[in-house]
Amino acid sequence: MYYSIIKAGKDEIGLVWQIVGGKTLVEYIYLPEPAEILKDKISKEFPEAKKAVQKIPGGIAGGIAKIYAGEKVSFDHSCLNLAKLTKFSARVLKQTGKIPRGKVATYSGLAAKIGSPGAARAVGTALANNPFPLAIPCHRVVKSDGSLGSFGGGIWMKKELLGKEGVAADEKGRIAVK
């Protein structure tokens, strides 16, 4: 298992990954923080990960940096290791991965799409534990009233990421939900 600290503009993002059967699998994506904080988190949460001497293969780092910049990217989710997730969480994340750049979905709408209407809180919990933020765009999920809800990087980062994608909040900080 390896880790890389990648540049995304002036920010740094942590990636933990491994090669399994010749395929690169991302285990975790850390939202932007200073490199020293990222290294500390990674060493505590993935003590077996060694600093990669080479870049993560497959253009994954560049894709994540572009997503963070708000650019339109076709990202291959098959590089994300969903095997450690519950079936419910995997369904939530797969559906969240289908939300297009510049659009939002609601927690309740996402629950309905995966065949679990009424499970909006469970969807929120699955997204709160999303090991692949940015690649699985949980920042694109909002409450049914358009308020932002939560985000691992903080509400300011969620609002910033949505803004980079052209999704604007009104004067009350709400997003237009269609």
Backbone as a printed PyTorch tensor [residue, N CA C, xyz], in Angstrom:
tensor([[[  0.8520,  -1.1690,   0.0000],
         [  0.0000,   0.0000,   0.0000],
         [  0.8980,   1.2320,   0.0000]],

        [[  0.4460,   2.2630,  -0.7290],
         [  1.2310,   3.4790,  -0.9090],
         [  0.3790,   4.7020,  -0.6080]],

        [[  1.0720,   5.8240,  -0.4210],
         [  0.3490,   7.0850,  -0.3470],
         [  1.0950,   8.1340,  -1.1500]],

        [[  0.3320,   9.1030,  -1.6160],
         [  0.8700,  10.2360,  -2.3480],
         [  0.1820,  11.4900,  -1.8400]],

        [[  0.9230,  12.5660,  -1.8140],
         [  0.3460,  13.8860,  -1.5470],
         [  0.4030,  14.6020,  -2.8920]],

        [[ -0.7680,  14.9310,  -3.4230],
         [ -0.8030,  15.5600,  -4.7430],
         [ -1.1500,  17.0390,  -4.6210]],

        [[ -0.6920,  17.8010,  -5.5790],
         [ -1.0100,  19.2210,  -5.6510],
         [ -2.3140,  19.3950,  -6.4090]],

        [[ -3.1640,  20.2300,  -5.8720],
         [ -4.4140,  20.6070,  -6.5250],
         [ -4.4900,  22.1190,  -6.4090]],

        [[ -3.9760,  22.8010,  -7.4140],
         [ -3.8220,  24.2450,  -7.3070],
         [ -2.7870,  24.5180,  -6.2350]],

        [[ -3.1480,  25.3380,  -5.2540],
         [ -2.2140,  25.6070,  -4.1570],
         [ -2.4680,  24.7110,  -2.9530]],

        [[ -3.4350,  23.8020,  -3.0890],
         [ -3.7750,  22.8900,  -2.0030],
         [ -3.1380,  21.5200,  -2.2190]],

        [[ -3.1760,  20.7170,  -1.1560],
         [ -2.6270,  19.3720,  -1.2180],
         [ -3.6850,  18.3660,  -0.7690]],

        [[ -3.7680,  17.2710,  -1.5040],
         [ -4.7490,  16.2200,  -1.2690],
         [ -3.9830,  14.9170,  -1.0600]],

        [[ -4.4270,  14.1110,  -0.1030],
         [ -3.7720,  12.8320,   0.1570],
         [ -4.5010,  11.6810,  -0.5260]],

        [[ -3.7310,  10.7550,  -1.0770],
         [ -4.2820,   9.5580,  -1.7050],
         [ -3.5940,   8.3350,  -1.1170]],

        [[ -4.3780,   7.3380,  -0.7500],
         [ -3.8370,   6.0500,  -0.3310],
         [ -4.3100,   5.0500,  -1.3710]],

        [[ -3.3710,   4.2380,  -1.8700],
         [ -3.6960,   3.3340,  -2.9600],
         [ -2.7980,   2.1070,  -2.9290]],

        [[ -3.2190,   1.1140,  -3.7000],
         [ -2.4140,  -0.0940,  -3.8330],
         [ -2.6130,  -0.6710,  -5.2260]],

        [[ -1.7250,  -1.5710,  -5.5790],
         [ -1.8400,  -2.2840,  -6.8430],
         [ -2.2750,  -3.7110,  -6.4970]],

        [[ -3.4140,  -4.1380,  -7.0500],
         [ -3.9350,  -5.4800,  -6.8060],
         [ -4.1520,  -6.1380,  -8.1690]],

        [[ -3.4450,  -7.2230,  -8.4070],
         [ -3.5830,  -7.9180,  -9.6870],
         [ -3.2870,  -7.0300, -10.8770]],

        [[ -2.3320,  -6.1230, -10.7210],
         [ -1.9610,  -5.2190, -11.8040],
         [ -2.8670,  -4.0080, -11.9500]],

        [[ -3.8870,  -3.8890, -11.0970],
         [ -4.8340,  -2.7660, -11.1680],
         [ -4.6400,  -1.8270,  -9.9840]],

        [[ -4.6500,  -0.5410, -10.2360],
         [ -4.5490,   0.4550,  -9.1770],
         [ -5.9020,   0.6000,  -8.5060]],

        [[ -5.9100,   0.4790,  -7.1700],
         [ -7.1340,   0.6660,  -6.3880],
         [ -6.9000,   1.7520,  -5.3520]],

        [[ -7.7270,   2.7820,  -5.4010],
         [ -7.6590,   3.8550,  -4.4120],
         [ -8.3990,   3.3830,  -3.1720]],

        [[ -7.7410,   3.5010,  -2.0310],
         [ -8.3220,   3.0980,  -0.7520],
         [ -8.9550,   4.2810,  -0.0220]],

        [[ -8.3680,   5.4680,  -0.1990],
         [ -8.8550,   6.6310,   0.5410],
         [ -8.3650,   7.9050,  -0.1310]],

        [[ -9.2210,   8.9220,  -0.1230],
         [ -8.8560,  10.2610,  -0.5940],
         [ -9.0560,  11.2150,   0.5660]],

        [[ -8.0160,  11.9410,   0.9040],
         [ -8.0780,  12.9320,   1.9810],
         [ -8.2920,  14.3130,   1.3720]],

        [[ -9.2650,  15.0190,   1.9010],
         [ -9.5360,  16.3850,   1.4580],
         [ -8.3450,  17.2870,   1.7920]],

        [[ -8.2450,  18.4330,   1.1190],
         [ -7.0820,  19.3050,   1.2690],
         [ -6.7860,  19.7350,   2.7100]],

        [[ -5.5270,  19.5700,   3.0490],
         [ -4.9530,  20.0420,   4.3080],
         [ -3.4610,  20.1940,   4.0510]],

        [[ -2.7360,  20.8660,   4.9400],
         [ -1.2810,  20.9330,   4.7730],
         [ -0.6680,  19.5230,   4.7610]],

        [[  0.3900,  19.3580,   3.9710],
         [  1.0120,  18.0460,   3.7700],
         [  1.3820,  17.3540,   5.0740]],

        [[  1.8800,  18.0770,   6.0560],
         [  2.2830,  17.4480,   7.3190],
         [  1.0850,  16.8550,   8.0540]],

        [[ -0.0500,  17.5360,   8.0250],
         [ -1.2730,  17.0140,   8.6550],
         [ -1.7360,  15.7730,   7.9020]],

        [[ -1.6940,  15.8360,   6.5620],
         [ -2.0820,  14.6720,   5.7630],
         [ -1.1970,  13.4720,   6.0770]],

        [[  0.1070,  13.7000,   6.1430],
         [  1.0410,  12.6010,   6.4390],
         [  0.7510,  11.9880,   7.8020]],

        [[  0.4540,  12.8250,   8.8000],
         [  0.1290,  12.3130,  10.1410],
         [ -1.1460,  11.4700,  10.1080]],

        [[ -2.1790,  11.9630,   9.4480],
         [ -3.4440,  11.2160,   9.3560],
         [ -3.2230,   9.8800,   8.6540]],

        [[ -2.5110,   9.9140,   7.5560],
         [ -2.2810,   8.6930,   6.7930],
         [ -1.4850,   7.6840,   7.6170]],

        [[ -0.4470,   8.1390,   8.3140],
         [  0.3740,   7.2010,   9.0960],
         [ -0.4230,   6.5870,  10.2410]],

        [[ -1.4070,   7.3180,  10.7810],
         [ -2.2510,   6.7680,  11.8490],
         [ -3.3110,   5.8160,  11.2990]],

        [[ -3.9400,   6.1880,  10.1840],
         [ -5.0560,   5.4140,   9.6430],
         [ -4.6220,   4.2940,   8.7050]],

        [[ -3.4600,   4.4400,   8.0920],
         [ -2.9170,   3.4350,   7.1760],
         [ -1.4330,   3.2350,   7.4730]],

        [[ -1.1110,   2.6810,   8.6490],
         [  0.3090,   2.5670,   9.0290],
         [  1.1300,   1.7250,   8.0530]],

        [[  0.4670,   0.8480,   7.2960],
         [  1.1910,   0.0100,   6.3410],
         [  1.5260,   0.7450,   5.0410]],

        [[  0.9410,   1.9310,   4.8230],
         [  1.1800,   2.6870,   3.5920],
         [  2.5640,   3.3200,   3.6160]],

        [[  3.2530,   3.1650,   2.5160],
         [  4.5910,   3.7320,   2.3510],
         [  4.5120,   4.8510,   1.3230]],

        [[  5.3270,   5.8760,   1.5360],
         [  5.3350,   6.9800,   0.5790],
         [  5.7100,   6.4480,  -0.7930]],

        [[  4.8750,   6.7390,  -1.7610],
         [  5.0990,   6.2510,  -3.1200],
         [  6.2950,   6.9530,  -3.7460]],

        [[  7.1430,   6.1850,  -4.3820],
         [  8.2680,   6.7920,  -5.0840],
         [  7.8540,   7.2060,  -6.4900]],

        [[  6.7920,   6.6110,  -6.9830],
         [  6.2620,   6.9790,  -8.2900],
         [  4.8680,   7.5780,  -8.0910]],

        [[  4.3980,   8.2490,  -9.1200],
         [  3.0430,   8.8080,  -9.0700],
         [  2.0280,   7.6820,  -9.1650]],

        [[  0.8580,   7.9340,  -8.6220],
         [ -0.2210,   6.9620,  -8.7370],
         [ -0.5580,   6.7840, -10.2200]],

        [[ -0.6020,   5.5560, -10.7070],
         [ -0.8260,   5.3110, -12.1430],
         [ -2.2340,   5.6770, -12.6070]],

        [[ -2.3770,   5.7410, -13.9120],
         [ -3.6880,   5.8650, -14.5340],
         [ -4.2860,   7.2520, -14.5900]],

        [[ -3.5090,   8.2900, -14.3470],
         [ -4.0490,   9.6410, -14.4040],
         [ -5.0130,   9.9700, -13.2840]],

        [[ -5.0270,   9.1460, -12.2360],
         [ -5.9720,   9.3210, -11.1320],
         [ -5.7210,  10.6430, -10.4080]],

        [[ -4.4640,  10.9390, -10.1170],
         [ -4.1390,  12.1770,  -9.3890],
         [ -4.6000,  13.3970, -10.1740]],

        [[ -4.3240,  13.4150, -11.4670],
         [ -4.7380,  14.5400, -12.2970],
         [ -6.2440,  14.6940, -12.3510]],

        [[ -6.9560,  13.5720, -12.4110],
         [ -8.4160,  13.6210, -12.4230],
         [ -8.9800,  14.2040, -11.1440]],

        [[ -8.4260,  13.7870, -10.0130],
         [ -8.9020,  14.2970,  -8.7170],
         [ -8.5910,  15.7800,  -8.5840]],

        [[ -7.4010,  16.1900,  -9.0190],
         [ -7.0430,  17.6140,  -8.9610],
         [ -7.9890,  18.4430,  -9.8390]],

        [[ -8.3670,  17.9130, -10.9980],
         [ -9.2840,  18.6350, -11.8810],
         [-10.6840,  18.7210, -11.2740]],

        [[-11.1330,  17.6410, -10.6460],
         [-12.4410,  17.6810,  -9.9730],
         [-12.4210,  18.7610,  -8.9010]],

        [[-11.3400,  18.8070,  -8.1170],
         [-11.2140,  19.8100,  -7.0580],
         [-11.2330,  21.2260,  -7.6330]],

        [[-10.6850,  21.3860,  -8.8250],
         [-10.6620,  22.7050,  -9.4740],
         [-12.0110,  23.0570, -10.0950]],

        [[-12.9490,  22.1020, -10.0860],
         [-14.2760,  22.3530, -10.6420],
         [-14.3850,  22.0510, -12.1230]],

        [[-13.3470,  21.4310, -12.6850],
         [-13.3550,  21.1230, -14.1130],
         [-14.2210,  19.8980, -14.4010]],

        [[-14.7000,  19.8340, -15.6290],
         [-15.4690,  18.6690, -16.0570],
         [-14.4830,  17.5450, -16.3400]],

        [[-14.6960,  16.4140, -15.6930],
         [-13.7820,  15.2820, -15.8060],
         [-14.6040,  14.0100, -15.9450]],

        [[-14.1470,  13.1390, -16.8150],
         [-14.7290,  11.7970, -16.8890],
         [-13.8430,  10.9230, -16.0060]],

        [[-14.3390,  10.5820, -14.8220],
         [-13.5370,   9.8420, -13.8480],
         [-13.9980,   8.3960, -13.7960]],

        [[-13.0650,   7.4780, -13.9410],
         [-13.3630,   6.0430, -13.9210],
         [-13.4280,   5.5630, -12.4720]],

        [[-14.6430,   5.3520, -11.9800],
         [-14.8370,   4.9440, -10.5900],
         [-14.3850,   3.5140, -10.3040]],

        [[-14.0440,   2.7460, -11.3280],
         [-13.6110,   1.3690, -11.1000],
         [-12.2730,   1.2980, -10.3640]],

        [[-11.5680,   2.4160, -10.2660],
         [-10.2990,   2.4340,  -9.5170],
         [-10.5250,   2.6220,  -8.0130]],

        [[-11.7590,   2.8330,  -7.5870],
         [-12.0760,   3.0340,  -6.1720],
         [-12.4100,   1.6910,  -5.5330]],

        [[-11.7520,   1.3710,  -4.4490],
         [-11.9640,   0.0880,  -3.7870],
         [-13.2010,   0.1620,  -2.8880]],

        [[-14.3290,  -0.2770,  -3.4250],
         [-15.5940,  -0.2620,  -2.6870],
         [-15.7940,  -1.5350,  -1.8620]],

        [[-14.8630,  -2.4580,  -1.9420],
         [-15.0270,  -3.7760,  -1.3190],
         [-15.1760,  -3.7270,   0.2010]],

        [[-14.6310,  -2.7150,   0.8510],
         [-14.6940,  -2.6370,   2.3170],
         [-15.9790,  -1.9810,   2.8220]],

        [[-16.8110,  -1.5240,   1.9070],
         [-18.0470,  -0.8340,   2.2810],
         [-19.1930,  -1.8210,   2.4590]],

        [[-20.2110,  -1.4100,   3.2080],
         [-21.4320,  -2.2090,   3.2760],
         [-22.1150,  -2.1250,   1.9100]],

        [[-23.0230,  -3.0530,   1.6460],
         [-23.7480,  -3.0360,   0.3750],
         [-24.5350,  -1.7340,   0.2230]],

        [[-25.1530,  -1.2860,   1.3180],
         [-25.9250,  -0.0440,   1.2820],
         [-25.0190,   1.1360,   0.9410]],

        [[-23.9040,   1.2570,   1.6470],
         [-22.9790,   2.3710,   1.3860],
         [-22.4600,   2.3400,  -0.0410]],

        [[-22.1350,   1.1660,  -0.5360],
         [-21.6560,   1.0480,  -1.9170],
         [-22.7290,   1.5160,  -2.9020]],

        [[-23.9930,   1.1490,  -2.6590],
         [-25.0870,   1.5990,  -3.5340],
         [-25.2190,   3.1160,  -3.4930]],

        [[-25.1340,   3.6800,  -2.2870],
         [-25.2270,   5.1410,  -2.1380],
         [-24.0990,   5.8200,  -2.9080]],

        [[-22.8770,   5.3350,  -2.7290],
         [-21.7290,   5.9800,  -3.3730],
         [-21.7730,   5.8140,  -4.8960]],

        [[-22.1770,   4.6450,  -5.3660],
         [-22.2860,   4.4510,  -6.8130],
         [-23.3040,   5.4180,  -7.4150]],

        [[-24.4450,   5.5950,  -6.7490],
         [-25.4670,   6.5230,  -7.2470],
         [-24.9740,   7.9680,  -7.1570]],

        [[-24.2810,   8.2990,  -6.0770],
         [-23.7350,   9.6530,  -5.9220],
         [-22.7380,   9.9510,  -7.0270]],

        [[-21.9750,   8.9480,  -7.4230],
         [-21.0030,   9.1140,  -8.5060],
         [-21.6310,   9.4620,  -9.8380]],

        [[-22.9290,   9.2780,  -9.9690],
         [-23.6400,   9.5840, -11.2190],
         [-24.1680,  11.0200, -11.2610]],

        [[-24.0570,  11.7490, -10.1630],
         [-24.5560,  13.1330, -10.1470],
         [-23.6190,  13.9760, -11.0130]],

        [[-24.1370,  14.5860, -12.0750],
         [-23.2630,  15.3430, -12.9740],
         [-22.7080,  16.6180, -12.3340]],

        [[-21.5480,  17.0040, -12.8160],
         [-20.9300,  18.2720, -12.4140],
         [-21.9410,  19.3950, -12.6530]],

        [[-22.0520,  20.3110, -11.6970],
         [-22.9580,  21.4380, -11.8340],
         [-24.3930,  21.1490, -11.4420]],

        [[-24.6510,  19.9400, -10.9490],
         [-25.9970,  19.5550, -10.5160],
         [-25.9310,  19.0900,  -9.0620]],

        [[-27.0840,  19.0780,  -8.4040],
         [-27.1720,  18.5590,  -7.0440],
         [-28.3150,  17.5600,  -6.9530]],

        [[-28.2400,  16.7150,  -5.9470],
         [-29.3150,  15.7890,  -5.6030],
         [-29.5960,  15.9830,  -4.1230]],

        [[-30.7360,  15.5140,  -3.6780],
         [-31.0600,  15.5880,  -2.2580],
         [-30.8030,  14.2320,  -1.6090]],

        [[-30.6190,  14.2560,  -0.2900],
         [-30.4390,  13.0060,   0.4520],
         [-31.6430,  12.0940,   0.2420]],

        [[-32.8460,  12.6700,   0.3250],
         [-34.0570,  11.8520,   0.1590],
         [-34.2110,  11.3690,  -1.2790]],

        [[-33.8530,  12.2000,  -2.2420],
         [-33.9180,  11.7970,  -3.6380],
         [-32.9450,  10.6660,  -3.9370]],

        [[-31.7720,  10.7370,  -3.3420],
         [-30.7690,   9.6800,  -3.5040],
         [-31.2680,   8.3760,  -2.8810]],

        [[-31.8860,   8.4880,  -1.7070],
         [-32.4450,   7.3040,  -1.0440],
         [-33.4890,   6.6370,  -1.9370]],

        [[-34.3440,   7.4380,  -2.5410],
         [-35.3780,   6.8870,  -3.4290],
         [-34.7510,   6.2200,  -4.6530]],

        [[-33.7130,   6.8450,  -5.2130],
         [-33.0690,   6.2830,  -6.4110],
         [-32.4310,   4.9290,  -6.1650]],

        [[-31.9700,   4.6780,  -4.9390],
         [-31.3410,   3.3760,  -4.6660],
         [-32.3510,   2.3620,  -4.1260]],

        [[-33.6330,   2.7550,  -4.1490],
         [-34.6770,   1.8270,  -3.7270],
         [-34.9090,   1.7740,  -2.2340]],

        [[-34.4900,   2.8170,  -1.5240],
         [-34.6920,   2.8800,  -0.0740],
         [-35.3440,   4.2040,   0.3240]],

        [[-36.5590,   4.4660,  -0.1830],
         [-37.2100,   5.7260,   0.1870],
         [-37.3730,   5.7910,   1.6990]],

        [[-37.1970,   6.9610,   2.2360],
         [-37.2800,   7.1220,   3.6860],
         [-35.9470,   6.9150,   4.3790]],

        [[-34.9040,   6.6100,   3.6460],
         [-33.5870,   6.3550,   4.2500],
         [-32.6320,   7.5330,   4.0630]],

        [[-33.1840,   8.7550,   4.0470],
         [-32.3410,   9.9340,   3.8230],
         [-31.2400,  10.0630,   4.8730]],

        [[-31.5540,   9.8000,   6.1400],
         [-30.5320,   9.8910,   7.1900],
         [-29.4350,   8.8480,   6.9940]],

        [[-29.8270,   7.6460,   6.5920],
         [-28.8400,   6.5920,   6.3400],
         [-27.9570,   6.9660,   5.1470]],

        [[-28.5370,   7.6010,   4.1450],
         [-27.7590,   8.0910,   3.0080],
         [-26.7580,   9.1320,   3.5010]],

        [[-27.2120,  10.0420,   4.3610],
         [-26.3150,  11.0500,   4.9300],
         [-25.1600,  10.4210,   5.6890]],

        [[-25.4520,   9.3690,   6.4430],
         [-24.4010,   8.6690,   7.1910],
         [-23.4050,   8.0170,   6.2330]],

        [[-23.9150,   7.3800,   5.1860],
         [-23.0250,   6.7550,   4.1990],
         [-22.1320,   7.7980,   3.5420]],

        [[-22.6880,   8.9600,   3.2380],
         [-21.8970,  10.0240,   2.6060],
         [-20.9020,  10.6380,   3.5980]],

        [[-21.2830,  10.7160,   4.8700],
         [-20.3620,  11.2370,   5.8810],
         [-19.1350,  10.3370,   6.0280]],

        [[-19.3020,   9.0690,   5.6840],
         [-18.2010,   8.1070,   5.7700],
         [-17.5870,   7.7990,   4.4040]],

        [[-17.8590,   8.6170,   3.4160],
         [-17.3450,   8.4320,   2.0600],
         [-15.8170,   8.4760,   2.0680]],

        [[-15.1510,   7.3600,   1.7450],
         [-13.6920,   7.3710,   1.7270],
         [-13.1120,   7.9930,   0.4510]],

        [[-13.9790,   8.4050,  -0.4770],
         [-13.5110,   8.9160,  -1.7660],
         [-14.0930,  10.2910,  -2.1100]],

        [[-14.0400,  11.2550,  -1.1800],
         [-14.6040,  12.5660,  -1.5180],
         [-13.8970,  13.1220,  -2.7530]],

        [[-14.5750,  13.9380,  -3.4760],
         [-14.1810,  14.5110,  -4.7520],
         [-14.4470,  13.4980,  -5.8670]],

        [[-13.8320,  12.3090,  -5.8140],
         [-14.0770,  11.2920,  -6.8460],
         [-15.5350,  10.8360,  -6.8010]],

        [[-16.0610,  10.6100,  -5.6060],
         [-17.4950,  10.3740,  -5.3920],
         [-18.0010,  11.7010,  -4.8280]],

        [[-18.6880,  12.4930,  -5.6430],
         [-18.9690,  13.8880,  -5.3030],
         [-20.0770,  14.0950,  -4.2580]],

        [[-19.7990,  13.7120,  -3.0240],
         [-20.7970,  13.8580,  -1.9630],
         [-21.1120,  15.3300,  -1.6960]],

        [[-20.2350,  16.2330,  -2.1660],
         [-20.5250,  17.6650,  -2.0190],
         [-21.7170,  18.0860,  -2.8700]],

        [[-22.1390,  17.2290,  -3.7960],
         [-23.2750,  17.5410,  -4.6610],
         [-24.6110,  17.0910,  -4.0730]],

        [[-24.6090,  16.6470,  -2.8190],
         [-25.8440,  16.2030,  -2.1710],
         [-26.2200,  17.2210,  -1.0960]],

        [[-27.4630,  17.6910,  -1.1620],
         [-27.9520,  18.7260,  -0.2530],
         [-29.2670,  18.2720,   0.3790]],

        [[-29.7190,  19.0300,   1.3630],
         [-31.0050,  18.7460,   1.9950],
         [-32.1410,  19.1180,   1.0420]],

        [[-33.3140,  18.5740,   1.2880],
         [-34.4450,  18.8100,   0.3870],
         [-34.8850,  20.2800,   0.3610]],

        [[-34.5570,  21.0500,   1.3980],
         [-34.8920,  22.4740,   1.3840],
         [-33.8060,  23.3170,   0.7140]],

        [[-32.7740,  22.6500,   0.1720],
         [-31.6990,  23.3560,  -0.5140],
         [-30.5440,  23.7620,   0.3820]],

        [[-30.6980,  23.5980,   1.7060],
         [-29.5640,  23.9190,   2.5830],
         [-28.4890,  22.8560,   2.3750]],

        [[-27.2550,  23.2290,   2.6710],
         [-26.1270,  22.3970,   2.2760],
         [-25.9760,  21.0850,   3.0310]],

        [[-26.4290,  21.0060,   4.2520],
         [-26.1840,  19.7880,   5.0230],
         [-24.7480,  19.7960,   5.5270]],

        [[-24.1330,  18.6530,   5.6210],
         [-22.7700,  18.5530,   6.1510],
         [-21.7800,  18.1970,   5.0520]],

        [[-20.4920,  18.2930,   5.3990],
         [-19.4110,  17.8930,   4.4990],
         [-18.1410,  17.7450,   5.3230]],

        [[-17.3750,  16.7090,   5.0280],
         [-16.1510,  16.4220,   5.7820],
         [-15.1400,  17.5430,   5.7740]],

        [[-15.1130,  18.3280,   4.7220],
         [-14.1800,  19.4520,   4.6390],
         [-14.7640,  20.7450,   5.1780]],

        [[-15.9690,  20.6710,   5.7140],
         [-16.6470,  21.8610,   6.2300],
         [-17.6040,  22.4360,   5.1920]],

        [[-18.5990,  23.1380,   5.6880],
         [-19.6090,  23.7340,   4.8120],
         [-18.9730,  24.7220,   3.8360]],

        [[-17.9850,  25.4750,   4.2860],
         [-17.3490,  26.4590,   3.3910],
         [-16.7290,  25.7640,   2.1890]],

        [[-16.1150,  24.5600,   2.3940],
         [-15.5070,  23.8360,   1.2790],
         [-16.5790,  23.2800,   0.3500]],

        [[-17.6840,  22.7860,   0.9230],
         [-18.7870,  22.2700,   0.1070],
         [-19.3260,  23.3830,  -0.7820]],

        [[-19.5520,  24.5500,  -0.1950],
         [-20.0610,  25.7000,  -0.9490],
         [-19.0550,  26.1220,  -2.0240]],

        [[-17.7700,  26.0900,  -1.6890],
         [-16.7120,  26.4520,  -2.6380],
         [-16.6610,  25.4660,  -3.8080]],

        [[-16.7290,  24.1620,  -3.5010],
         [-16.6960,  23.1500,  -4.5580],
         [-17.9000,  23.2960,  -5.4870]],

        [[-19.0700,  23.4960,  -4.9130],
         [-20.2660,  23.6920,  -5.7390],
         [-20.1370,  24.9580,  -6.5850]],

        [[-19.6050,  26.0180,  -5.9880],
         [-19.4020,  27.2650,  -6.7230],
         [-18.4580,  27.0900,  -7.9040]],

        [[-17.4000,  26.3080,  -7.7250],
         [-16.4540,  26.0400,  -8.8220],
         [-17.1380,  25.3040,  -9.9670]],

        [[-18.2170,  24.5810,  -9.6510],
         [-18.9630,  23.8330, -10.6680],
         [-20.1230,  24.6450, -11.2340]],

        [[-20.2760,  25.8830, -10.7780],
         [-21.3340,  26.7410, -11.2820],
         [-22.6490,  26.6320, -10.5460]],

        [[-22.6420,  25.9810,  -9.3700],
         [-23.8530,  25.8650,  -8.5580],
         [-23.8110,  26.9720,  -7.5070]],

        [[-24.7170,  27.9010,  -7.6080],
         [-24.7170,  29.0420,  -6.7040],
         [-25.7710,  28.9000,  -5.6110]],

        [[-25.4450,  29.4240,  -4.4590],
         [-26.3910,  29.4690,  -3.3410],
         [-27.0820,  30.8320,  -3.3510]],

        [[-28.3050,  30.8650,  -2.8180],
         [-29.0060,  32.1340,  -2.7010],
         [-28.5040,  32.8890,  -1.4750]],

        [[-29.1450,  34.0070,  -1.1800],
         [-28.6990,  34.8600,  -0.0660],
         [-28.8130,  34.1590,   1.2940]],

        [[-29.6230,  33.1050,   1.3690],
         [-29.7620,  32.3360,   2.6090],
         [-28.8250,  31.1280,   2.6380]],

        [[-27.9950,  30.9920,   1.5860],
         [-27.0670,  29.8630,   1.5290],
         [-27.6850,  28.5790,   1.0370]],

        [[-28.8250,  28.6920,   0.3610],
         [-29.5140,  27.4890,  -0.1380],
         [-29.2760,  27.3400,  -1.6450]],

        [[-29.3150,  26.0830,  -2.0550],
         [-29.1460,  25.7340,  -3.4640],
         [-30.5330,  25.4530,  -4.0470]],

        [[-30.7530,  25.8820,  -5.2770],
         [-32.0320,  25.5790,  -5.9430],
         [-32.0840,  24.0860,  -6.2420]],

        [[-33.0560,  23.3950,  -5.6720],
         [-33.2190,  21.9580,  -5.8720],
         [-34.3440,  21.7540,  -6.8600]],

        [[-34.0740,  20.9760,  -7.9230],
         [-35.0980,  20.7450,  -8.9590],
         [-35.6470,  19.3500,  -8.8590]]])
